[in-house]
Amino acid sequence: MDKLDLKIISLLQEDGTATNAGIARKVSVSEETVRRRLKRLVQEEYIKVVALPDPAKLGYKSEVLIGVQVDADKVDAVAEALADMDEINWVSVTTGSFDIFAWATLKSSEELSHFLRTKVAMTHGVRRMETFINLAIKKRRYGVAI
């Protein structure tokens, strides 16, 4: 990974629909160089090209961060169970007061309530959970600052 790779990634983070030709013009290399670099970056899993939808525009009115405390010997199993749930978009095993944080999107507060009570709380090994409901999203990005 070199400066050119990082610049290509940065341009794609700004505009995921950027063409190889457009990127090539901006970084002053050939389109073939960009195509070859992108292919390698994807194959070696440095990047994944995805669409990042806006949940609110798709009808998802409840977004929530869920802090979960679990039995010490069940952390990985609970994290995997949460990751398998369609409503959950992101799962992280952490340090601190919570063993796991998960980010979920649901269509309504009623669906959120049902999901928390019947799926998350019923997951074997979950001792306690605390939810942090989003009031407003000020920044939404997938990836890292380059």
Steps between C-alpha positions, in 0.01 A plus 500: 500500500647831395391865467330434166290219649401727789403782263286261292327378816446855619339600169268198514398593854398843370312353203446126482372533143820663372622341178847361452555765231392778735721375779792463256465865393499619861810303601685543168541133408351280228154349526661155478716580805189593699316188380793275596544668840129479582488134404791425733356708786170311477661156457732553796203633703645843569169640378149383433285696258154539650193723487438687826126568521334760719275291730257788566434545128429127475239516776710397798396739776684337791877481512654383822837420650468204737751445779498137612653339808544125469634203693880504462512163326225596252638822349591354161185289475274796583689728259456244222131455583446876486694524173265242348191714572371685194410809703860547615745674267814512711636304799813571701651313796629769734660583832337703775152481649359306205645189342331559165351792312257446214336746262148419384244661271129429517189645339331616821533525876253211527724280285800613707326405823402158366850440363670589828267288712469192278836480327779686678387442859427134426847431360671241721771670706356854499489634856407862443454744217465874474375684194602835364238622253619743236331836501694638204780374276762771449747288302466168324801350331630156430874467523786697646648844447789478259 
